[in-house]
């Protein structure tokens, strides 16, 4: 138990009393354990970053930072390699995943916290937790054997009617052909993004549910007392309070999408040229490229892969730190720290 003691006599009213906090043995143990755990996590992150940096110096110094970032090819054997293409595809896959996952996560979180009856709320929460526990290889195999065959028609429809938008253009497509070449639409950035989007839905939904459920009950009741509808309460109380949780969940999901490996590896057909046509066959990612090239890499190629991993590590850490800062500055984050 924590106690407060005064260093001044009770009769001395000339100056404010100086309070000294004395922590109990249990509090001291808890504080020490928490501080040690936090320090250990930071130490692990520093060690991972240091390991990647130490092994990446050889490759980066041989081509230079600028060339490493701007080169599209990946040929360490000829000293001509860079992450421009794989990093671009990595970001595109993550953007497709967020486009799919954010509306579903937001709607699901609002339904669980504001609309669903208690029994259904427990079932949906359990299903969300179960989705988070499914291995990524299962998502990848499901996407490869089932989803890809069923989403090709959607890709063809989008490219037919919205192909005038460069993002949805497919080179070699024939919109008027009654028997389209479906191979043009398989193994694409769009399909990989759909799979990754399903994988990050549980992360985003869980974080949004936690944020929405902590909206002040007094403000909810006050809004109802003033005649607000359920949607009015959601719009004026729940969403403003949970804004930090929404943004934080989106950014954490983005970090998860950027680092996904095996599901993307199973879906994509690797290419090493920058293309913003998300519906077209061929894609790549930093993590999938590392998994693909790791087994056959010599010492210099391994250094190049470590350099690519370092770039992904820095990008992911930046996103996660930004998400943490946004959450801590929001009302929901401030409430959780009290």
N, C-alpha and C positions, 0 to 999 in steps of 0.2 A: 504494500500500500504506500502511496506517495503522500508525504506530509509537508506542510509549509510552516516554517518557524520564523520568528521575528528576532532581529539583532538589537532592537531598541527596547527600552523600558516602556511599559504600557502608559506611564504618566507623561512621557515625552511627546508632546503634540506639535513641537516646533518644526519637525521635518517628517517627510513621508517615511514610513517604516520600510526597511530593507528586508525583503522576503528571500529566504534561502530554501531551495527545493532539496529535499532528502528522499532519494529513491529507495524503495524497499529492495530486498535481495531479488525477488521475482522480476521487478521492473528492470533492474540492472542486468539480469541474465537475458531478458527479452531484448533489451536495447543492444547488448553486445552481440547476441545471435543475429539480429536483423542487420546490424552494421557489418558484421562479418560476411553474411550472405550477399549483401549488396556489393561489398568490396570484391568478393570472389567473382561475381558476375562481371564486374568491370574489368577485373584482371584477365578473365577468360577472353573477353572481347579484345583487349589490348594484345594479348598473346596471339590470337588468331590474326589480327591485323598485322602484327609484327612478323609472323610466320609467312604470310602471303607477300608482304613487302620484301622480306629478305630473299625469297625465292623468285620474285618478279623483277628484281633490279637488273639481272643479266639480260633478260629479253627486252625490257623497256629501254635500257641504255644502248642496245644494239640498233634500234630503229628510231629512238627518240619519242618523247611523249606525244608530240603533235601528229607524227605519222602513225603512231599506234592508235590514236583516237580517230583518225580520219581515213585510214586504209580499210577497204572493204574485203579484200581477199584474206584468206587464212592459210598461209604456206610458210611455216617456220623453217622448213628445209631450205628454202631459197631466200630466207631473211626478208620476206615480204608478207607481212601479216598485220592485222589490226582488228578493232572491234566495232567499226562503224556500222557494218551490216548486222551483226548479231545483236548489238545493243539497240539498234533501231527496231528490229523485229521483237526483241524482248519488251520494249516499251509499247509497241503496237499490240502485242498479245495481252499485256496488262491492261491497256485501255479498253480493248474489247471485253475483257473479263469484268472490268468495273462497270461498263455500260450495261452488262447483263445483270451483275450481282447487286449493284446499289439499289435500283428500284425494288427488286425482290426482297432484299434485306430490310429496307426501310418499311415496306408494306407489311412484311411478316412481323417485324418488331412492334409496329403500331397495333397490329391485330392481336398479338399475344398480350400486350400490356393494357390495351384499352377496350378491346371488344370481346375477346374469347372468354367463355365461361371458365371457371376454375379447373374443371376436369379436362377440358380441351386444352387449356393453357399448359397443364402438366404434360399432356401427350405431345404437344408441339415442341415444348422445351426439350423433352427426351429425344424427339426425332432430330432436332437441331444438334444436340450433343452427339447423337449417333452418327450424323453426317460428318461431324468433325473428326470422328474416330476412324472413319473409313480410310485405308491407305491410298496414297496417290496412285499407286500402280493399278488399283481396282478401277479408279476413275479413268485412267488411261486405256485400260483394256476395254472397258465399256464404251468409251468414245470411239475406239478403233473398230470394234466389231459391230456396234449398233448405231451410235449417234451419227457417225460420219455418213453412213449410207442413207440415213433419213433426213439429214440436213442439206444434202446436195441440192435438192429441189428448191429449198429456200434460198440458197446461194445463187442458183440460176435465176430465180424470180427477181431477186434484188439486183443482180447485174443486168437483167433485161430491161427493167423499168427505171433503174437509177444508175445505169452504167455511165451516164453523162457526168456523174460526179467522179473525179479521179480516184477517190478512195474505193469505190465499188466497181471500177473498171476491171475487166478480165481480158488479157491479151489472147487473141485467137478465138474468142467466143463468137458464136453466130446466133443472135437473138431470134431470127426467123426460122431456124432449123428445128423441125419437129423432133429430131433425134439428136439432142445436144451431146457433146463430148463431156461426160461427167468427170473424166479424169482431170479436166481443167480446174475443178472446184474442190478436189480432195486434198487432204494434207495441207490445209491452208491456215493462215493466221486466224481467220474467223473461227474455224472449228477448234483450234487449240485454245483460243480465247474463251469459247463456250465451256470447254472442260474446266479450265482454270477458274472461270466464273462460278461454276457449281462448287468448286473446292473452297472458295473464299466466302461463300454465303454464310456458313456457320460462324465464322470469325466475326463478320460484320454484324450479323443478326444478334449474336450473344452480347456484343458490346453495346449495341443500340438498345436492347431490352434492358440491360443493367442501367443505362443512362435514363431511359424513359421512366423506369419504375421508381426512380428517386426524385421525380418531379414533386415539389411541395404539395402535400395534400390540402393545406390551407388555401393555396392559390387555385387549386382545382375546385374546391367547394365554393370559393368566392366567385369564380367565373360562372358556375352553375347557378348560384344565388342571384347573379345579375342577369340571368336569362340566356346564358350561352348554351348552344347545342353541344353535342359530343364533339363534332368536328371543330366547333369554335374553341373548345377547351384544348383540343389537340393542337390547333393552330396557334393559340395565344399563350398557352402554358407549357405543354409538353415539348413541342418542337423547339421553342426558344431555349428552354432549359437544357434540352438534350443536344443542342447544336454541337457542343464540343465532342460528345460521344459519337455523333454522326460523322463529323470530320475525322476524328481519331480512328473510328472503325474503318472508314474508307481508306485512309492512309496505311493502316496496318494491313488491310486486305491487299493494297497495292504492293506493299513490301513482300507479302506472301506470294503474290502473283509473279513478281519479278524473279524470285528465287526458285520457282517450281522447275523440276527437272524431269522426272521419269514420265509423267503424263504427257508433257510436250514432246519428249524424246520418242514416245510411241506413236504420236499423231503426225508430226511434221515430216516433210521431205526437205532435208537441209539444202539451203542455198546460201551463197556468200556474196550477194549483190543487193544493194538497198532497193527495196520496192515497197511502196505504200498501198499496193493493191491487196487489201486484206482478204478478198474472196478468192484470190488466185492460188493455184497450186504452188507450194514452196514457201518455207518459212524457216525460222531458226531462233535460237535464244542462247544467251551466254552459258547458262547452266546445262542445257542440252548439248551444246557443243563440247563442253568439258567432259561430260559423260561419254560422248561419242569418240573423242580423240584421246582419252586418257590411257587406254590400254595399249595403244601403238606409239605413244610419244617417247622420244629419246630425251636426254637431259635438257637440251635447249628448248625443244617443243614443250616439255613439262614446265619450264620457266615461263614460256609464253602463255600457257594455260593458267598458271598461277597469276600472271598479270591480268588476264581476263577476269579471273575470280576476284582479284583485288578491286577491280573497277566495279564489279557487281556488289561486293561487300560494302564499299564506300557509298554507293548509291542507296543500298538498302538501309544502312545505318543512318544516313541523312534523312530518309523518309521516316524511319521509326522515331528518331529524335524529334523531328518536327511534329509528328503525331502526339508524342508525349507532352511537348510544350503547349500544343493547342488544348489538349485535355486538361492540363493543370491550370490554364488560364480561364477555362470556361466555368460557368456556374456549377455544372454537374461535377467537374473535377475539383473545384473548391469545396463542394459539399462532401465529397468522398474523403478529403484530407482532414476534415474536422474530427 
